[in-house]
Amino acid sequence: MNDIAVEARNAVKTFGQGDHAVRALDDVSVTIRKGEFFTLLGPSGCGKTTLLRLIAGFEMPTGGQILLDGADITDLPPNKRPVNTVFQSYALFPHLTVAENVGFGLEMLNRPKAEVRQTTERMLALVKLEALAGRKTSQLSGGQQQRVALARALAPQPKVLLLDEPLSALDLKLRKEMQTELKRLQHETGITFIFVTHDQEEALTMSDRIGVMSAGKIQQIGSPRDIYTRPVNRFVASFIGESNFLPATIVQGAARLGSGHSLAVEGLTPVDEGRKVTLAVRPEQVRLTAEDEADTIRATVRDLVYFGTDTHCHLMLSDGEEVVARLQSPASGDAGLSEGQIVGLRLAPGAVQVLGD
């Protein structure tokens, strides 16, 4: 049994011609499983929305294939594909009621009136808008409008739902609430969701898997935990969360910093000896100790930034490299540190990553 919902094979998309050509997608291949919440994550211009539009049929690839359930749909028009899209603008009909908006797509498919009514009622219950069925969409809040757009897209029971940054127009509190709601809807319907965002927190919160994109290519695909704890290169490590980057040289099977301290790292082989590398470690994996404690790296406190639950301690190593430690703020708000203080720090071996190019 095929468990792949959507597959892009060597997808290429070029806009323009000649010297003005822009390669928005550069030989992208990805498989998205049935029933999963898959997120395309990356900065503006990385190609994530272009890939979504190729799956929807709003753009045709310059090269490569798009498959759905194993069938080649590369040349099919959008209305022939069993997918629906929720846009950033929601694209609701302001002159129609909430119920009429939700049932609109079913009516265009010539479904029986009884089926339209029953499905509309079921979708409104799913997004918790039964009480607003008769209200015009222009009278709704942003969060309510987004729920209507979701219900309308889900009503025809598409095999795949495409979501193009649908939360970006909402305020922070409502956006976090809708993250939970989107994941609930995906779980309850079992429909494959492909979600596009530039917001790393959204991706980490909702996704089963994430595809991190940059410059028209997929840099890494994995679970949120894999992407965060095992980034494959510096771009992924810097785009997902915060990281400290330290130059080092592989000497006798360890990573030697400019300060002279050696760190144990995983996965090294004899051929790595003498290689210049970049180490990455997350701020929450930096542990502070007394300066004279054995086997620690000496550092000077340069700055303390209070964030409520956390305090970021900016440290300077003896070779001039900077390291940030994220410390849990004590109840008093006083971290017990001061600028100019000499401390020791430790980097757990399992938390130190040797990055690729």
N, C-alpha and C positions, 0 to 999 in steps of 0.2 A: 504493500500500500504506500502510495506517494504521500510523504508528510511535508512536502515543500509547497508553500502557497504561491510565492513569487520568486522568480529568479531573473537576475540580470546577468547576461553573458557578454563580457568584453564590450560593455556599452560605451559608446563615444558620442559626444554631442559638441559640435562646433558651431558657433554663431559668427556670421560674417565670412568674408573671403579674403584671400591674399594676405597682405601685411596687416590687415585689420581683423583677421580671424581670431576668435577667442575660443579656446578649448575648455568648455565648461565641465565636461566629463572626459576623463582620460583613461580608457580601458578599464572600466569598473565592472567587477564581477561580485555578486553577492546572492546568497540564498536566504530566504525568509520563511520560517516554518509556519505551518498552519496553527492558528490559535495563539500565536505569541504577540507580545507587545514589543515591536522592534522600533528603535529610535535612530534616526539619522541626525547626528550631532556635529556641529561645526560652525565656524564664523561665517559672516556674510560673504557671499561669493565663492564658497567652497564647493558648490555643486549639489548640495543636498536637495534643494527645491527642484532643480533641473531633473534629478533622478526621479523624484516624486511625480513630476509632470510627464516623464516618459512612461511611468507605470500607469498613470491615469489616461494617457493617450492625448494629452494636450500638446505635447511636443513629440516629433518623430526623431529617433536616433540617427546620427550620421553614420554610425556603424554599430554592429552588435545586435543582440536579441533581448526581448522581454518575454518571459514565459509566465503563465498563470496556470496552476494545476498541471504543469507539464506541457501545456499547449502553447504554441508560439502565437502571441497576440501583438507582435511588433507592429503590424500594419493595420490592426483593427482601429476604427474610430472610437472615441470615448463612449458613445452611447451603446456600443456593442460589447463593452467590457463589463464584467460583473463586479465592478468596484465603484465606490462613492467617495467623494472628497468633501471635507469640511475645511472651508477657507478661513483665513485670518479675519476677513471682513464679515463672515457668517453668511452674507448674500441672501438675506431673508426678504420676503415680499411684505412691505409695510402695510399694504392695503388688505392683506389677508389676516385672519385670526391665527392664533397659535395652532389650533387643530387643523386648519386649512393648509397652513405651511407644512405641517408634518405629513398630511395626506396627499400633498401635491404630486410627489413623485409616483406614488401608487396610482393616482388617477391618470397620469401620463402613460403608465404601463397598461391602462385599460383594465385594472383589477375590478372585480365586482364591488358595488357600493358597500355591501355588508362587510366584505373583507377590509376595505379601506377604513371603515368605521372601527372595526375591532382592532385592527393593527394600530391605528392612530391612538386608540385608548390604551393599548398595551405599551406603546412607546412613551406616551405621556406619563404613564405610571412608572416606567423604567427611569425616566429622568426627573420624576417627582414634580410634575407640572400639571397634574389633573385639574387643579383648582383654577388654572389660568387658561384653560382650553379656549374660551370665548373671547379672550383679550387680544387686541391688535399687538403685533410684535413691536411697534413703535412705542408702546406704553411699558415695555419691559426694561429691566436693568441689563447691563452687559452680561452678567453671569446667566441670567434667565434666557437671553437671546442665544447664548452659546449652547445652552441645553436644548433649545428648539432646533438649532442647526444640527446638533448631534442626533436628536430623535428623527429628524427628517432624513438624514443620511443613513440611519440604521433601519428605517422602516421597510425598504425593499429587500432587506436581508442580504446585503452584498457579501461576496466572499472575502473581500478586503476593504477596509476603511482607511483612507488616506487623510492625514491631518496635517495641514500646513500652518504651523505655528499658531494654533487656535487660541492660545492663552495669552498671547503677547499684549493684547489690548486691555487686559484686566489688571486691577490693582493687586499688590502683593498678597494681601490676606485672601482675596477671592481666588487668586491664581493657585495658592496652596490648597484651598478647598477643592478646586476643580481638578487638581492633580489626583487627589484621592478619588473623586467621582469618576474620572476617566478610567482609572485602573479598575474600579468596581464595574463599570459598564463593560469593559473589555472582558473581564472575568465572567460576568453573568451571561453575555451574549456568545462568548467563545469565538467571536469574529477576529480575524487577524487585523491588528492595528499597525499601521506604519506611520510614525509620528516624526515630524520635522521640527527641530528647535535649535537655537543657539545657546540655550540655557542649560548649563551642565547639571544644575540641581534638579530640574525637571527630568532630565534623562536618567539620572541616578535614582530618582524617587520612583519612577513609573515603569521602567523598562525591564523586560526579560533579558534582552540583549541590546547592545549599542554598537552602531557603526560610526566611528569617528572619522570625519572627512576633512581634507585640506587640499587646496589647489587641484580640485577635480578628481582626487584619488581617495580611496578608503585607506586610512592609515592603520586602523585596528578594529577588529570585531570581537566582542566578548561580553560576558555578563558585567553588570555595573561593578561588582567586586573585582573582577579580573582587570577591567580597564583602569580602575583606581589604584589597585595594589601592584599590578604588573604592566605598566605602560611600556610599549615597545620602542618608543623614541621620545626625543625631547619635546616635540610638538604635543603629543598626547599627554605627557606628564605635566606640561605647563598649562594646557587648555582645560584639563580635568582637575579641578582643585588647585591647591598651591603646592609648590615643590621647592626645595633647596637644590641647587645645582652646583656641584663641586668638581673641578678638574682634578684628575688623579693619573698616576702611572702604575701599571701592573708590574710589581716587583716581588719575586719569589712567591707567587700565588696569592698576593694580597694587593689591595688598592692603596697606594701611598699618596697621601695628600701633600700639598705644597708645604704644609706645616711640619711634615716629617712623620706624622702619625699614620700607621697602617691599619686598614680596615679589612675584615674578612668579608668577602662577597661570594655569591653563589655562581656556579656555572662556568668558572674559568678553566681553561685548558693550557697546557704548556706553550701552545702557539701564541697565547695572549701576552707572554712575557715581554715587557718593554713597551706595550701598547699604551698610547694616550687615550684616556676614556673620560666620560662625564658620568658622575654619580648623581643619582636623584634620591632624595629622602623627604618624606612628608614632614611638615612642621610638628605634627602631633607625635611623631616617632623620635623626636629629639628629647633626650632626658638630661636634666641639669643635676649636677652633683657639686660637692665641695671641690674647690680648685686643687686641693692636695690629695684627692682620692685617687687610688691606683687606677691605671689604665683609662684615663680620661683625656680629652682634648681641652687644653686651656683656651678660654675665650673671654672677651671683655664685653660687658653689657653696654650697648650703645643707645638703645631706646626701648621704652616700654609703652605699648599701645593697648589700652583697655577696651574690650569689646563686650563687656557685660559678663557672659558666661566664660569667656576666654580672655586671656591676656597674651598678646604677641610680644615675645622678647627677641629683639634684634641684637645679634651677637657678632663680634668681629674676631676672626681667628688670627693667629700670629702672621700668616702670610697675606692678610688683607681680605680674604674671602669672607662673605657675610652669610650667616646662618640664622634662620628664624625658627624659634621654638614656640609652639602653641601650648600654653599652660592653662589648666583649669583655674579660673579665678576663685580665690577663697571667699568665704562669706563676708569678710571685712572689706574686700576690694583691694587689700594691700598684698601684693605678690611677694613681699619680703625681699625684693631686689631693688637695686638702685643703679643709675647710670654710672659707668666707670668701674663697677664692681667686677672682680675677676672670679670666674666660675669655671667649673668643669662640665663637659658635656659628653654624652655617650650616644652613639648611633647603633641601634640594634642590628646585628648582621643580616637578619632576614628582612629588614626594612630598607636596606641599601640596594638600589638597583643600578646595574651597569646599563646605560642606554645605548641604543643603536643610533645611527646617523639620523 
